[in-house]
Amino acid sequence: AVHDGGVELDRTIFYPLGGGQAGDTGRLGDWRVVGTRKHGDGEVLHVLDHTNGIEAGMKVPLELDWERRHRLMRLGHDPLKPARWRPGPPSWRMDLTR
């Protein structure tokens, strides 16, 4: 489906904005995907730089910006790298190491 500023696809490799994680970017054929977010009943809306020339039913290749996704994933995990989780009665505790 084509919406003002974006499209929904029947299938996607793009992860939407949510849960503290930025949405994916990349390309959808000749169009640049500048963001993704959940839309409607959980569908992914691919926010495009423009929607000129895009029509429902078109088959287009998807290209994910893997470098950006990996960079964002590493940013989310690096602060916890020195942390070691271990159970300690009666609850969980986190020990930080140098």
Solvent accessible surface area in square Angstrom, and as a share of the most:
residue,aa,sasa,rsa
1,A,71,0.55
2,V,62,0.36
3,H,63,0.28
4,D,154,0.80
5,G,32,0.31
6,G,0,0.00
7,V,4,0.03
8,E,32,0.15
9,L,56,0.28
10,D,127,0.66
11,R,187,0.68
12,T,51,0.30
13,I,87,0.44
14,F,7,0.03
15,Y,100,0.38
16,P,14,0.09
17,L,101,0.50
18,G,22,0.21
19,G,92,0.89
20,G,89,0.86
21,Q,66,0.30
22,A,37,0.29
23,G,8,0.08
24,D,4,0.02
25,T,22,0.13
26,G,11,0.10
27,R,90,0.33
28,L,0,0.00
29,G,22,0.21
30,D,117,0.60
31,W,20,0.07
32,R,122,0.44
33,V,1,0.01
34,V,61,0.35
35,G,17,0.16
36,T,6,0.03
37,R,114,0.42
38,K,130,0.55
39,H,59,0.27
40,G,71,0.68
41,D,140,0.72
42,G,50,0.48
43,E,74,0.33
44,V,24,0.14
45,L,6,0.03
46,H,1,0.00
47,V,35,0.20
48,L,9,0.04
49,D,67,0.35
50,H,78,0.35
51,T,38,0.22
52,N,115,0.59
53,G,60,0.57
54,I,19,0.10
55,E,118,0.53
56,A,81,0.62
57,G,80,0.77
58,M,86,0.39
59,K,196,0.83
60,V,38,0.22
61,P,103,0.64
62,L,52,0.26
63,E,108,0.49
64,L,10,0.05
65,D,56,0.29
66,W,131,0.46
67,E,132,0.59
68,R,55,0.20
69,R,44,0.16
70,H,85,0.38
71,R,109,0.40
72,L,54,0.27
73,M,90,0.40
74,R,139,0.51
75,L,112,0.56
76,G,52,0.50
77,H,121,0.54
78,D,76,0.39
79,P,95,0.60
80,L,96,0.48
81,K,165,0.70
82,P,64,0.40
83,A,18,0.14
84,R,119,0.43
85,W,148,0.52
86,R,92,0.34
87,P,97,0.61
88,G,11,0.11
89,P,136,0.86
90,P,144,0.91
91,S,72,0.47
92,W,172,0.60
93,R,116,0.42
94,M,81,0.36
95,D,37,0.19
96,L,126,0.63
97,T,62,0.36
98,R,282,1.03
